[in-house]
Amino acid sequence: MALLTNEILKFPGTWRCRYWFPNTKRGDVETVSEYTVQIDKHDDGYVIHSIRSDVPNAHLEARFTVDGSLITGTFMENTSPSGDWEGMTYKGAFQLIMNDDHTQMTGLWVAAGYNNGKPKTFTGRWELALIKA
């Protein structure tokens, strides 16, 4: 459980981070990416670091701030060189709402990208859930 001490939230343990996206390489079928992450305090906010992924050599990093139960941040994902996205780097933003016991965050992400060479905005669900404190 996240603990509030001196106005600073602490997010101990490991978390499951999942986000859903329309896979343009597979007919826009909704696909999920999943990471096991750690959340650390950093400057005026927090940083999410992936420690394991369901895809080899993929990495996720995100930075966010907390305002009450509202989580607002940006992310960067480096995809696996051997996966569908061939080592691409994606960047975007997200907003999540934290539940009352600070063990789950749910919301949406948004990012700009290209589909068949044309710019497009993509969005999808995003959630973090405490696995083990």
N, CA and C of each residue as an Amber inpcrd file, in Angstrom:
protein
   399
   0.8460000  -1.1620000   0.0000000   0.0000000   0.0000000   0.0000000
   0.8980000   1.2330000   0.0000000   0.5460000   2.2340000  -0.8090000
   1.2990000   3.4810000  -0.8110000   1.0720000   4.1890000   0.5210000
   2.1240000   4.7460000   1.0670000   2.0350000   5.3940000   2.3650000
   2.2760000   6.8870000   2.2220000   1.4580000   7.6960000   2.9110000
   1.6110000   9.1330000   2.8910000   2.3840000   9.5560000   4.1310000
   3.5980000  10.0990000   3.9340000   4.4270000  10.5470000   5.0430000
   4.9820000  11.9160000   4.6860000   4.7260000  12.9170000   5.5290000
   5.2040000  14.2740000   5.2730000   4.8320000  14.7570000   3.8700000
   3.5970000  14.4860000   3.4660000   3.0650000  14.9230000   2.1730000
   3.7480000  14.2530000   0.9800000   4.5340000  13.2080000   1.1920000
   5.1760000  12.4890000   0.0930000   4.6150000  11.0820000   0.0570000
   4.0630000  10.6910000  -1.0870000   3.5880000   9.3230000  -1.2370000
   4.7750000   8.4090000  -1.4500000   4.6930000   7.2250000  -0.8890000
   5.7010000   6.1980000  -1.1330000   4.9860000   5.0250000  -1.7800000
   5.5930000   4.4720000  -2.8060000   5.0220000   3.3610000  -3.5510000
   5.9370000   2.1470000  -3.4240000   5.9100000   1.4660000  -2.2800000
   6.8300000   0.3360000  -2.0750000   6.4320000  -0.8750000  -2.9150000
   7.4180000  -1.7110000  -3.1660000   7.1500000  -2.9890000  -3.8110000
   7.1560000  -2.9190000  -5.3220000   6.5830000  -3.9500000  -5.9150000
   6.5170000  -4.0430000  -7.3700000   5.0700000  -3.8710000  -7.8240000
   4.9330000  -3.3440000  -9.0330000   3.6420000  -3.0270000  -9.6050000
   3.5280000  -3.6600000 -10.9900000   2.3230000  -4.0140000 -11.3790000
   2.0550000  -4.4660000 -12.7510000   1.5420000  -3.2570000 -13.5150000
   2.1910000  -2.9390000 -14.6050000   1.8180000  -1.8210000 -15.4590000
   1.3430000  -2.3880000 -16.7880000   0.0970000  -2.0880000 -17.1420000
  -0.4460000  -2.5710000 -18.4120000  -1.0990000  -1.4160000 -19.1560000
  -0.9110000  -1.4260000 -20.4650000  -1.6430000  -0.4780000 -21.2960000
  -2.0850000  -1.1850000 -22.5740000  -3.2040000  -0.7360000 -23.0910000
  -3.8210000  -1.3300000 -24.2710000  -3.6720000  -0.3610000 -25.4320000
  -3.4360000  -0.9060000 -26.6370000  -3.2690000  -0.0590000 -27.8170000
  -3.8270000  -0.7670000 -29.0470000  -4.2560000   0.0110000 -30.0650000
  -4.7220000  -0.5880000 -31.3170000  -3.4960000  -0.9990000 -32.1360000
  -3.3000000  -2.2840000 -32.3430000  -2.1270000  -2.7890000 -33.0440000
  -2.3440000  -2.6360000 -34.5440000  -1.7620000  -1.5780000 -35.1100000
  -1.9450000  -1.2930000 -36.5310000  -1.2730000  -2.3290000 -37.4350000
  -0.3730000  -3.1160000 -36.8840000   0.2720000  -4.1650000 -37.6700000
  -0.5470000  -5.4580000 -37.6630000  -1.6150000  -5.4720000 -36.8830000
  -2.4600000  -6.6560000 -36.7810000  -3.9410000  -6.2770000 -36.8850000
  -4.2360000  -5.3690000 -37.8450000  -5.6170000  -5.0160000 -38.1210000
  -6.2990000  -4.2120000 -37.0340000  -5.5490000  -3.3920000 -36.2920000
  -6.0700000  -2.5580000 -35.2030000  -6.6870000  -3.3590000 -34.0600000
  -6.3140000  -4.6290000 -33.9390000  -6.7770000  -5.4490000 -32.8220000
  -6.1880000  -4.8780000 -31.5390000  -7.0290000  -4.7140000 -30.5040000
  -6.5300000  -4.1910000 -29.2280000  -5.5360000  -5.1880000 -28.6330000
  -4.3550000  -4.6770000 -28.3070000  -3.2640000  -5.4830000 -27.7780000
  -2.8310000  -4.8810000 -26.4500000  -2.3280000  -5.7090000 -25.5540000
  -1.8720000  -5.2060000 -24.2570000  -0.3610000  -5.3850000 -24.1320000
   0.3060000  -4.3570000 -23.6130000   1.7130000  -4.4650000 -23.2300000
   1.7580000  -4.4790000 -21.7120000   2.6060000  -5.3380000 -21.1710000
   2.6680000  -5.4750000 -19.7160000   4.1070000  -5.4350000 -19.2410000
   4.3230000  -4.6830000 -18.1730000   5.6260000  -4.5620000 -17.5380000
   5.4690000  -4.7540000 -16.0360000   6.4950000  -5.2780000 -15.4050000
   6.6100000  -5.2250000 -13.9500000   7.5050000  -4.0320000 -13.6760000
   7.0390000  -3.1370000 -12.7860000   7.7410000  -1.8670000 -12.5920000
   7.9810000  -1.5730000 -11.1200000   8.8610000  -0.6260000 -10.8990000
   9.1410000  -0.0690000  -9.5900000   8.8700000   1.4300000  -9.6980000
   8.3340000   2.0370000  -8.6370000   8.0470000   3.4680000  -8.6200000
   8.9260000   4.1210000  -7.5540000   9.6910000   5.1310000  -7.9630000
  10.6000000   5.8210000  -7.0560000  10.3110000   7.3150000  -7.0430000
  10.5640000   7.9500000  -5.8940000  10.4670000   9.3970000  -5.7700000
  11.6050000  10.0170000  -6.5690000  11.3190000  11.1050000  -7.3070000
  12.3560000  11.7780000  -8.0840000  11.9970000  13.2530000  -8.2160000
  12.8550000  14.1350000  -7.7480000  12.6270000  15.5840000  -7.7770000
  11.2440000  15.9050000  -7.2060000  10.4030000  16.5870000  -7.9810000
   9.0700000  16.9720000  -7.5120000   8.0000000  15.9470000  -7.8520000
   8.3960000  14.7810000  -8.3140000   7.4210000  13.7720000  -8.7190000
   7.9510000  12.3690000  -8.5160000   7.5900000  11.4950000  -9.4300000
   7.9100000  10.0740000  -9.3180000   8.3400000   9.5430000 -10.6820000
   9.1020000   8.4540000 -10.6620000   9.5510000   7.7940000 -11.8840000
   9.1630000   6.3270000 -11.8160000   8.6230000   5.8300000 -12.9080000
   8.3100000   4.4080000 -13.0760000   9.4220000   3.8140000 -13.9340000
  10.0540000   2.7490000 -13.4490000  11.0870000   2.0380000 -14.2120000
  10.6270000   0.6070000 -14.4190000  10.6560000   0.1380000 -15.6600000
  10.3400000  -1.2750000 -15.8680000  11.4930000  -2.1220000 -15.3560000
  11.1350000  -3.2260000 -14.6990000  12.1550000  -4.1660000 -14.2540000
  12.0060000  -5.5030000 -14.9680000  10.8280000  -5.7310000 -15.5370000
  10.5900000  -6.9170000 -16.3770000   9.4880000  -6.5910000 -17.3760000
   9.5420000  -7.2240000 -18.5330000   8.5350000  -7.0430000 -19.5700000
   8.1000000  -8.4010000 -20.0880000   6.8980000  -8.4490000 -20.6670000
   6.4650000  -9.6810000 -21.3240000   7.1280000  -9.8160000 -22.6970000
   7.8650000  -8.7750000 -23.1270000   8.5640000  -8.7860000 -24.4110000
  10.0520000  -8.5660000 -24.1400000  10.9250000  -9.4670000 -24.6170000
  12.3660000  -9.3260000 -24.3540000  12.9310000  -8.0040000 -24.8790000
  13.8150000  -7.3940000 -24.1020000  14.5470000  -6.1780000 -24.4620000
  13.6770000  -4.9380000 -24.6350000  12.4620000  -4.9450000 -24.1180000
  11.6140000  -3.7480000 -24.1260000  11.7810000  -3.0400000 -22.7840000
  11.5950000  -1.7290000 -22.7860000  11.7820000  -0.9400000 -21.5610000
  10.7770000   0.2030000 -21.5310000  10.2250000   0.4660000 -20.3520000
   9.2850000   1.5630000 -20.1510000   9.8000000   2.4530000 -19.0280000
   9.7410000   3.7670000 -19.2540000  10.0310000   4.7240000 -18.2000000
   8.9590000   5.7970000 -18.2610000   8.4620000   6.2060000 -17.0940000
   7.4410000   7.2460000 -17.0360000   7.7270000   8.1530000 -15.8540000
   7.3360000   9.3920000 -15.9910000   7.4720000  10.3770000 -14.9150000
   6.0910000  10.9400000 -14.6500000   5.7600000  11.1230000 -13.3550000
   4.4360000  11.6470000 -13.0500000   4.4320000  12.4490000 -11.7630000
   3.3830000  13.2560000 -11.6030000   3.1290000  13.9950000 -10.3820000
   1.7820000  13.5530000  -9.8380000   1.5740000  13.8320000  -8.5630000
   0.3410000  13.4490000  -7.8820000  -0.3430000  14.7010000  -7.3590000
  -1.6360000  14.8340000  -7.6450000  -2.4540000  15.9250000  -7.1230000
  -3.7120000  15.2910000  -6.5440000  -3.6960000  15.0320000  -5.2350000
  -4.8040000  14.2950000  -4.6180000  -4.7970000  12.8680000  -5.1400000
  -5.8600000  12.4780000  -5.8350000  -5.9110000  11.1320000  -6.4170000
  -5.6220000  11.1500000  -7.9210000  -5.2740000  12.3150000  -8.4750000
  -5.0020000  12.4430000  -9.8990000  -3.5080000  12.2950000 -10.1800000
  -3.1750000  11.3760000 -11.0790000  -1.8080000  11.1090000 -11.5170000
  -1.6800000  11.6590000 -12.9370000  -0.6730000  12.5040000 -13.1840000
  -0.4720000  13.0820000 -14.5160000   0.9910000  12.9200000 -14.8860000
   1.2510000  12.3920000 -16.0960000   2.6440000  12.1920000 -16.4570000
   2.9060000  11.9740000 -17.9260000   4.1570000  11.6850000 -18.2140000
   4.6080000  11.3770000 -19.5660000   5.3500000  10.0410000 -19.5290000
   5.4040000   9.3880000 -20.6860000   6.0900000   8.1000000 -20.7540000
   6.9490000   8.0150000 -21.9990000   7.9080000   7.0830000 -21.9370000
   8.7280000   6.7270000 -23.0830000   8.9070000   5.2160000 -23.0470000
   8.6380000   4.5760000 -24.1710000   8.8080000   3.1290000 -24.2680000
   9.7570000   2.8130000 -25.4080000  10.7460000   1.9720000 -25.1290000
  11.6130000   1.4230000 -26.1630000  11.1550000  -0.0050000 -26.4020000
  10.6940000  -0.2790000 -27.6070000  10.1650000  -1.6040000 -27.9110000
  11.2920000  -2.5780000 -28.2200000  10.9720000  -3.8400000 -28.1880000
  11.9560000  -4.8920000 -28.4510000  12.4390000  -4.8220000 -29.9030000
  13.7530000  -4.9210000 -30.1240000  14.2810000  -4.9350000 -31.4890000
  13.7590000  -6.1100000 -32.3180000  13.3560000  -7.1810000 -31.6510000
  12.8780000  -8.3590000 -32.3910000  11.3520000  -8.4440000 -32.4530000
  10.6520000  -7.4420000 -31.9380000   9.1940000  -7.4760000 -31.9230000
   8.5700000  -6.8000000 -33.1280000   7.2470000  -6.7020000 -33.1210000
   6.4950000  -6.0610000 -34.2040000   6.9970000  -4.6550000 -34.5060000
   7.4200000  -3.9280000 -33.4730000   7.7530000  -2.5080000 -33.6340000
   9.2480000  -2.2760000 -33.7900000  10.0530000  -3.3350000 -33.8630000
  11.4590000  -3.3170000 -34.2630000  12.3080000  -2.2460000 -33.5760000
  12.2070000  -2.1550000 -32.2450000  13.0590000  -1.2500000 -31.4930000
  12.6830000   0.2170000 -31.5750000  11.4490000   0.5170000 -31.9170000
  10.9860000   1.9090000 -31.9940000  10.8720000   2.5000000 -30.5840000
  10.9740000   3.8270000 -30.5050000  10.7560000   4.5490000 -29.2630000
   9.4550000   5.3320000 -29.3970000   8.5910000   5.1760000 -28.4100000
   7.3120000   5.8830000 -28.3960000   7.2380000   6.7490000 -27.1640000
   6.6320000   7.9430000 -27.3170000   6.4830000   8.8840000 -26.2110000
   5.0470000   9.3790000 -26.1850000   4.5490000   9.6550000 -24.9650000
   3.1900000  10.1630000 -24.8480000   2.9220000  10.6700000 -23.4510000
   1.6420000  10.8740000 -23.1580000   1.2030000  11.3940000 -21.8730000
   0.0990000  10.5040000 -21.3210000  -0.1320000  10.5930000 -20.0040000
  -1.2010000   9.8030000 -19.3960000  -1.7860000  10.5330000 -18.1970000
  -3.0410000  10.1900000 -17.8940000  -3.6750000  10.6190000 -16.6530000
  -4.3870000   9.4180000 -16.0630000  -4.1660000   9.2240000 -14.7650000
  -4.7300000   8.0870000 -14.0440000  -5.3870000   8.5880000 -12.7650000
  -6.3130000   7.8080000 -12.2480000  -6.9100000   8.0900000 -10.9500000
  -6.4930000   6.9750000 -10.0030000  -5.9740000   7.3670000  -8.8320000
  -5.5200000   6.4060000  -7.8300000  -6.6870000   6.0380000  -6.9160000
  -6.8170000   4.7540000  -6.6050000  -7.8890000   4.3340000  -5.7070000
  -7.5900000   4.7660000  -4.2730000  -8.5780000   4.6180000  -3.3930000
  -8.4760000   5.1350000  -2.0240000  -7.3640000   4.5060000  -1.1970000
  -7.0620000   3.2100000  -1.4310000  -6.0010000   2.5910000  -0.6330000
  -4.6370000   2.6090000  -1.3300000  -4.5330000   3.3690000  -2.4230000
  -3.2760000   3.6010000  -3.1410000  -2.6290000   2.3240000  -3.6600000
  -3.4430000   1.3650000  -4.0800000  -2.9100000   0.1020000  -4.6190000
  -3.2170000  -0.0840000  -6.1020000  -3.9450000   0.8560000  -6.7020000
  -4.2800000   0.7450000  -8.1190000  -4.4850000   2.1330000  -8.7160000
  -4.0420000   2.2910000  -9.9770000  -4.2320000   3.5220000 -10.7240000
  -4.7840000   3.1410000 -12.0890000  -5.8380000   3.8000000 -12.5310000
  -6.4320000   3.4970000 -13.8330000  -6.7400000   4.7800000 -14.5860000
  -6.6110000   4.7320000 -15.9020000  -6.9130000   5.8970000 -16.7180000
  -6.5840000   5.6670000 -18.1720000  -6.0970000   6.7300000 -18.8260000
  -5.8520000   6.7020000 -20.2710000  -4.4820000   7.2760000 -20.6140000
  -3.9460000   6.8450000 -21.7540000  -2.7260000   7.4030000 -22.3180000
  -3.0710000   7.9800000 -23.6880000  -2.2210000   8.8680000 -24.1900000
  -2.3560000   9.4180000 -25.5410000  -0.9600000   9.6270000 -26.1100000
  -0.8220000   9.3920000 -27.4070000   0.4560000   9.6000000 -28.0890000
   0.1900000   9.8270000 -29.5700000   1.0720000  10.5750000 -30.2000000
   0.9930000  10.7720000 -31.6420000   1.9440000   9.7940000 -32.3120000
   1.5520000   9.3180000 -33.4740000   2.3870000   8.3900000 -34.2200000
   1.9920000   8.4150000 -35.6820000   2.4060000   7.4010000 -36.3930000
   2.0900000   7.3150000 -37.8170000   1.3890000   6.0020000 -38.0940000
   0.4190000   6.0500000 -38.9960000  -0.2670000   4.8530000 -39.4790000
  -0.2510000   4.9300000 -40.9950000   0.4470000   3.9800000 -41.6310000
   0.6200000   3.9830000 -43.0890000   1.2000000   5.3040000 -43.5830000
   2.1800000   5.8570000 -42.8350000   2.8630000   7.0670000 -43.2240000
   2.1220000   8.3570000 -42.9190000   0.9360000   8.2700000 -42.3390000
   0.1580000   9.4700000 -42.0290000   0.1160000   9.6820000 -40.5180000
   0.2700000  10.9490000 -40.0580000   0.2240000  11.2050000 -38.6210000
  -1.1550000  10.8860000 -38.0520000  -1.1420000  10.3430000 -36.8410000
  -2.3910000   9.9500000 -36.1950000  -2.1960000  10.0150000 -34.6820000
  -3.2650000  10.3340000 -33.9590000  -3.2390000  10.3100000 -32.5030000
  -3.8150000   8.9850000 -32.0410000  -3.1220000   8.3330000 -31.1370000
  -3.5690000   7.0610000 -30.5780000  -3.8710000   7.2490000 -29.1010000
  -4.7840000   6.4550000 -28.5790000  -5.1040000   6.4970000 -27.1560000
  -5.5430000   5.1170000 -26.6990000  -5.5040000   4.8960000 -25.3930000
  -5.9330000   3.6080000 -24.8590000  -5.9430000   3.6170000 -23.3400000
  -6.3700000   2.5140000 -22.7830000  -6.4200000   2.3550000 -21.3240000
  -5.0210000   2.1280000 -20.7720000  -4.8370000   2.5190000 -19.4980000
  -3.5760000   2.2940000 -18.8110000  -3.9150000   2.0000000 -17.3560000
  -3.2460000   1.0170000 -16.7720000  -3.4610000   0.7390000 -15.3510000
  -2.1770000   0.2640000 -14.6990000  -2.0530000   0.5930000 -13.4240000
  -0.9970000   0.0680000 -12.5680000  -1.6580000  -0.5460000 -11.3610000
  -1.1800000  -1.7210000 -10.9500000  -1.7320000  -2.3990000  -9.7690000
  -0.5740000  -2.9520000  -8.9470000  -0.6610000  -2.7460000  -7.6420000
   0.3620000  -3.2620000  -6.7370000   0.3600000  -4.7840000  -6.7640000
   1.5260000  -5.3860000  -7.0020000   1.6600000  -6.8430000  -6.9960000
   2.0730000  -7.3080000  -5.6120000   3.1450000  -6.6720000  -5.1010000
   3.6910000  -7.0880000  -3.8210000   4.3250000  -5.8850000  -3.1310000
   3.8780000  -5.6220000  -1.9050000   4.4340000  -4.4830000  -1.1550000
   5.7760000  -4.8650000  -0.5560000
